[in-house]
Amino acid sequence: MATNSSLRLALLAVAALVAVAYPIVSGSSGSFLTIVWAKALPVLGIILLLQAGQVSFGHAMFFAVGAYTIGFVGRAMAGGELVLLLVAAAFASLLAGLLVGVFVVRYRYIFFGMLNLAFSMVLFSMLEKFIHVTGGSDGLRIARPTILGEAMGRAQYETILYYVSLAILALALYGGARFLDSPLGHALKAIKSNETRVEYLGISARLVLLVAYVASAVLAGLGGALVGAIQGIATPDYAYWVRSGEFVFVAILGGTGHVAGALAGAFVYEFIRSSAAAYVGDTWQMTLGIVLLAVILFAPRGIVGMAADLWGRLTGGSARAEPAPEEADAPDAPAREPRPLRIVGGGR
């Protein structure tokens, strides 16, 4: 087990080194990978909600909130500073997540998903109709911001945005993994198993779900801000239901059992879409649909789950974590103290 863990850490270190060195070695600004890093953020938010058995078909609204926030703030500040714009996008998404989340966490399953969809389509309609404010269907132009007070050329700007997106994604993946392994994350998973028992333990299921919902909204907002920054425009399509479906699609494709599924799914999705669009034109949606069907039929745990199963076969062990024999069989082994859960509150 220790050897397998060391190998996984080594592979992770190599992957991180390749990601960091890519723009330097290739001489490219890495705009394709910047889109991948950015779109993996809202997918990670969807994966957090799926731990509680809830799926949102409206998270594109927070994606649009992030993109339009940097557009409006940047216009008011004659371009603005990239760091300040990202902070503003995160704050706006947090507020939007709280406002919407207070309503949607009262519902479960299809009602949860459809209520999110309704809010998203309301925002989409507003972005299209208020032409003099949002630019309507033409969208809102996002001026290139400064970075640490310095105005930069296109290539240099895209390279720095690549590293900013990579750093944000790395922190988000690490934070997401720690969150799911925390008492709050275990309570989130318990909501999927038996919400009634969670309430009997004195834990407010609504509060737990609201925390995860707001976190997912912030992730989606940051993803939208980064995509808007790299593309230089925010359009109402950012809030359209198809975009929300795309995030759910990518989450299933990558695998919802691990935070790495967000990155794996986003990379494969964008790679297939760009490749299929170049070679098969308007039928790239069919290609993606075939890939998703293949994943559901032959790898229901997604790309990450399939990779974990393959890794288990290659190393001669199980892909899923099992207790060590000496810990499981030792009769005198001291019982582990459960970590306290501080999320308490009223009933349903």
Secondary structure, DSSP 8 states (H G I E B T S, - for coil): -HHHHHHHHHHHHHHHHHHHHHHHHH-S--HHHHHHHHHHHHHHHHHHHHTTT---S-THHHHHHHHHHHHHHHHHTTT-BHHHHHHHHHHHHHHHHHHHHHHHTTS-THHHHHHHHHHHHHHHHHHHH-HHHH-GGG-EE----BBTTB---HHHHHHHHHHHHHHHHHHHHHHHHHHHTSHHHHHHHHHHHHHHHHHHTT--HHHHHHHHHHHHHHHHHHHHHHHHHHHTEE-GGGGSHHHHHHHHHHHHHH-TTSTHHHHHHHHHHHHHHHHHHHHTGGGHHHHHHHHHHHHHHH-TTHHHHHHHHHHHHHHTS-SS----HHHHH-TT----------------
